[in-house]
Amino acid sequence: MDKVIYVDNNATTRTDPEVFEAMKPFLCEMYGNPSSIHTFGGQVASHIKKGRESLASLLGCEPTEIIYTSCGTESDNSAIMSALFLNPDRRKIVISKVEHPAVKNLGSELVRRGYRVEEIPVDGMGRIDMDKLKQEVNSETAVVSVMWANNETGNIYPVHEIAEIAHQHGALFHTDAVQAVGKITINLSKENIDMLSLSGHKLHAPKGVGALYVKRGVRFRPYIIGGHQERSRRGGTENVTGIVALGKAAELAQKNMKTENTKVKELRDRLERELTSRIPKTRINGDMQNRLPNTTNISFEFIEGEAILLLINQFGICASSGSACTTGSLEPSHVLRAMGVPYTAAHGSIRFSLSRFNTDEEIDYIIEKLPPVIETLRKISPYWKE
Ligand SMILES: *Cc1c(COP(=O)(O)O)cnc(C)c1O
C-alpha cells in the first residue's frame, strides 16, 4: 500500500520513532530480568523505575500508585474485579451505557455470575444522566466505573462529580481513561479517583502494555497472581520494553500536549467544518462543547458507514465506522444507539481520530476525496432523496 492517511488513532496509534529508539536496547542487548540478582539484570530495573516516574509525572501521581498490565482491557478487568472481591457484601456495579467492551462485556459476564449491573443512560449528545446515576448508586454498590473519554465520540465525562457520588455511598470509583491519557491534562493528586486504566498503544507506545493506577490507601486485590512483581500486585515478568516505551510516550505527551492539541484540534475542526459544509445531510455525534481535541464522529445520512470505509480505503484513508458488521447483521454501535441517533444516521457514521502525525495536506486530501464518495453511494441508496 503506497499512500496511508491514518485517521484511526482511537483504534491504535503509530509508535513514535523516539519511543521505538528508547525501547530498542532492551530486546537484544539489555535483555536481563529486572528481578535477577546479577548486575546485568539489575540494571534493567533502573530503567523500569525511570519509566514509572515518567508515567507518574504525566498522571500527577506517585510512581508506587502505578501497576503495569498488558493492556487497557486487563486494567479495566483488574480494577472492577478487585473492587468486587474486596466488598463481597456489595453485589452491584454501576457503569454507563457507552463504556468500551472492556467494561461493558465484563458487566454482561458479571450479570451471568449473579451480580447486578446498572448501565446509566446518556442523552442525544452522549452526556450521562447524572440524576439517574445518583438514584442508582447506593449501599449495594461496590464500584462505579465510568470512562473519562469515549472512544467513539470523544465525549469527556464528569469523572470528579461521579467519583463524589460513588464515595457518598461508600463505593469505589474506577475510570477507563484509555482515551484521555496523553490527550487532556490529568492530575490525579487533585482527583478523587480510586482507580484509573490506561493503555500504551493509544498514546504512541506499542501494543501490549497498559497500566492501572490505584490511589494510595485504596485496597487492591491482584487479578493475575504469580511472582512478586509490581509489589505483588501483578505477577509476571515485567514487560521491560513496553514499560520503557510507555515512559517515553508519557514524557512526549506531557512535553507536547498543549501545542499538539492546538494543532490537532485545528485539523479536526477544519476537517469537520469542511465535510459538513460540502456534504448535505450530515450530523456530528457527540458533545461539541466537551470533547477530546482529536475526535470527530460524523453521520452521512442514508448510506452505510462500511461502504464509505471500503471506498475511502481505496484512497488509503483509514477511519472507523459506527456500525460493526457482526454476525452478518449491521447493527449500529451501542454508543450511537444509546444516544438515540436515528438508524439512518447511525448506519452512516464515520469516526475520524487524529494524532500528532497528521498534516494539513492529509486533511486537504480527505476533504477532496470524501464528498464524491458520499455522492456516489447516495445515488445508489434506496433511502436517499435529493
Ligand atoms: C482501546 C480501548 C480500550 C482497550 O485497550 P486495550 O489496550 O486495547 O486492551 C479500553 N477502553 C477504551 C476507551 C479504549 O479506547
The ligand as a Gaussian input file, in Angstrom:
#p B3LYP/6-31G(d) Opt

LIG

0 1
 C       -8.755000       0.815000      23.261000
 C       -9.586000       0.992000      24.468000
 C       -9.594000       0.034000      25.496000
 C       -8.847000      -1.267000      25.399000
 O       -7.464000      -1.112000      25.481000
 P       -6.525000      -2.317000      25.001000
 O       -5.161000      -1.907000      25.394000
 O       -6.700000      -2.426000      23.523000
 O       -6.990000      -3.521000      25.728000
 C      -10.362000       0.278000      26.595000
 N      -11.085000       1.408000      26.704000
 C      -11.101000       2.352000      25.758000
 C      -11.896000       3.585000      25.957000
 C      -10.356000       2.173000      24.604000
 O      -10.392000       3.099000      23.645000

